Amino acid sequence: MIIPIRCFTCGRPIAHLWEKYVELVEEEGKSPKEALDELGIHRYCCRRMFLSHVDLLKESLPYTPPRLGLSR
């Protein structure tokens, strides 16, 4: 749902690069390989984190229960 803060394998912080990665791929039209190279992500374990991530946060937000004590 949300990109993990660190790579599961090597522990390198990667979450701060997610928005720039999405911008490079979706808005600038670069291939994922070019975007990862530009961001300096060279380890295959970290690259896997970006390539296999599915961002479901926006799709799951409508189904979250309202907080207790708040009225609509």
Order of alpha helices (4+ residues) and beta strands (2+ residues): alpha-alpha-alpha-alpha
